[in-house]
Amino acid sequence: MEKTVREQGSWLVFEDEAGQSLRPPKARTWSRRGHTPVVKVTGRGSGRISPAALLCAGPGPRSRLICRMPVHTGRKGEKKGFREDDFAALLDAAHQQLGGKIVLVWDNATQHRDAVMRALLEARSTWPTVFRLPPCTPDLNPAEGVRAHLKKSLANLAARTTRQLAAKARTRLKKMQYRTDLLDGFIRETGLTLTPP
């Protein structure tokens, strides 16, 4: 697979998105014996963030991470997650940053295979090639590792507002972008090999 991708100057791009509200997931941490750490959260409001990440492996020597994260404040009529036009804008940004063709691999989410998304991809038919992972196979998608790492790093942080949560998530995603060893680890964790045997 690597030989084909490198010969054509294409990037192998894995996509995943997730949502995170003000209520953090449960996590483990360290404390002094007999002093259980307690993180107070309000959990008020219906605000949330919806980070979407593209983990890119390609002709260059290093992997890349491209992210977008809309903030949803819970106002009436506001969309609550990534939609087809958001995915199209993310793919356009990736195409511009990577400067080549894209082989996109993503899951079978409804918004990835509906008529609107098909039309948006058809309008860009010169540079993306799309493959869908089989249902219920998150272990084959290295971008799932980005999501899991982000959620784990946010678990012990108390954010009182959606904007604070977004700022903390952006900081963590930015740090991940500079850690190519971590990004390569997400790819290796899936068992995928990008070099020919």
C-alpha positions in Angstrom: 0.0 0.0 0.0 2.9 2.4 0.9 4.4 2.0 -2.6 1.2 2.9 -4.4 0.5 5.9 -2.1 4.1 7.2 -2.3 4.3 6.8 -6.1 1.2 8.8 -6.7 2.0 11.5 -4.1 -1.2 10.5 -2.3 -1.9 10.7 1.4 -3.6 8.0 3.3 -6.0 9.8 5.6 -8.0 8.3 8.5 -11.0 10.3 9.9 -12.9 10.2 13.1 -15.1 12.6 15.1 -16.5 12.6 18.5 -18.4 14.7 20.9 -17.5 15.8 24.4 -19.8 17.6 26.9 -18.9 19.4 30.1 -19.4 16.2 32.1 -16.0 14.5 31.8 -15.7 10.7 31.5 -14.5 8.7 34.4 -10.8 8.2 34.8 -8.1 7.1 37.1 -5.6 9.3 38.8 -3.0 9.3 41.6 -3.4 10.8 45.0 -2.1 10.4 48.5 -3.3 7.3 50.3 -6.7 7.9 52.0 -7.4 11.2 50.0 -9.7 10.4 47.1 -9.4 13.2 44.5 -12.7 14.8 43.6 -13.1 17.0 40.5 -16.2 19.1 40.8 -18.1 19.7 37.5 -21.3 21.6 37.0 -22.7 19.6 34.1 -25.1 22.5 33.5 -26.2 23.4 30.1 -26.2 21.4 26.9 -23.0 22.8 25.4 -20.5 20.4 23.8 -17.5 20.3 21.5 -17.3 18.1 18.4 -13.6 17.5 17.5 -13.0 15.8 14.2 -9.5 14.6 13.3 -7.7 13.5 10.2 -4.6 11.4 10.8 -2.5 11.6 7.6 0.3 9.2 6.5 1.8 9.8 3.2 4.8 10.6 1.0 6.5 12.8 3.6 8.7 11.5 6.4 6.2 12.4 9.2 2.6 11.8 9.9 0.2 14.7 10.3 -2.9 15.5 12.3 -5.4 18.0 11.0 -8.3 18.9 13.3 -11.4 21.0 13.4 -13.5 21.6 16.5 -16.8 23.4 16.4 -18.2 24.6 19.7 -21.9 24.1 20.3 -23.4 26.3 23.1 -26.8 24.6 23.2 -28.7 27.4 21.7 -32.1 26.6 20.1 -31.7 25.7 16.5 -28.0 25.2 16.7 -26.5 22.1 15.1 -25.1 19.7 17.7 -22.3 17.9 15.7 -20.3 17.7 12.5 -22.5 17.8 9.4 -21.8 17.1 5.7 -20.7 20.7 4.9 -18.3 20.6 7.9 -16.7 17.4 6.6 -16.4 18.9 3.1 -14.6 21.9 4.6 -12.3 19.7 6.6 -11.4 17.7 3.5 -10.8 20.8 1.5 -8.5 22.1 4.2 -6.6 18.8 4.3 -6.3 18.8 0.5 -4.9 22.3 0.6 -2.5 21.6 3.5 -1.3 18.2 2.1 -1.0 19.4 -1.5 -1.9 16.1 -3.1 -4.5 13.4 -3.7 -6.2 11.9 -0.6 -7.1 8.3 0.0 -9.8 8.8 2.7 -10.6 5.9 5.1 -13.6 6.5 7.5 -16.3 4.6 9.3 -19.9 3.9 8.2 -21.5 6.7 10.0 -24.8 7.9 8.5 -23.5 11.4 7.6 -20.6 9.7 5.7 -22.8 7.8 3.4 -25.9 9.8 2.9 -26.9 11.5 -0.4 -25.6 15.0 0.6 -22.1 13.6 1.4 -22.0 11.6 -1.8 -22.8 14.7 -3.8 -20.1 16.7 -2.0 -17.6 14.0 -2.6 -18.7 13.7 -6.3 -18.0 17.5 -6.7 -14.4 16.8 -5.5 -14.0 13.6 -7.5 -10.5 14.5 -8.9 -8.6 14.2 -5.7 -10.3 12.0 -3.0 -10.7 8.3 -3.1 -13.0 7.1 -0.4 -13.0 3.7 1.5 -15.3 2.8 4.3 -14.3 0.6 7.2 -16.5 -2.4 7.9 -19.1 -1.8 10.6 -18.0 -2.1 14.3 -14.3 -2.0 13.6 -12.9 1.0 15.5 -9.7 -0.9 16.2 -8.8 -0.6 12.4 -9.0 3.3 12.5 -5.9 5.0 13.9 -7.9 8.2 14.3 -9.8 6.5 17.1 -6.6 6.6 19.0 -6.5 10.4 18.7 -10.0 10.6 20.1 -9.3 8.2 22.9 -6.1 10.0 23.9 -7.9 13.4 23.8 -10.7 12.1 26.0 -8.3 10.5 28.5 -6.3 13.8 28.8 -9.5 15.8 29.4 -10.9 13.4 32.0 -9.3 14.9 35.1 -9.8 18.6 34.1 -12.7 20.6 35.4 -14.1 23.0 32.8 -16.9 25.3 33.9 -17.9 26.5 30.4 -17.9 25.1 27.0 -15.4 27.7 25.9 -13.0 26.5 28.6 -13.4 22.9 27.5 -12.8 23.9 23.9 -9.6 25.8 24.8 -8.2 22.8 26.8 -9.1 20.4 23.9 -7.4 22.7 21.4 -4.3 22.8 23.5 -4.1 19.0 23.7 -4.8 18.5 20.0 -2.1 21.1 19.1 0.4 19.2 21.3 -0.5 16.0 19.5 0.2 17.6 16.2 3.9 18.0 17.1 4.3 14.5 18.4 4.8 12.4 15.3 6.0 9.5 17.5 2.5 9.5 19.1 0.7 9.7 15.7 2.8 6.9 14.3 2.0 4.9 17.5 -1.7 5.3 16.7 -1.1 3.8 13.3 1.0 0.9 14.6 -1.6 0.1 17.3 -4.1 -0.9 14.6 -1.7 -3.4 13.1 -1.6 -1.6 9.8 1.8 -1.5 8.0 2.5 1.2 5.6 5.8 -0.2 4.3 5.9 -3.1 1.9 7.3 -6.4 3.4 
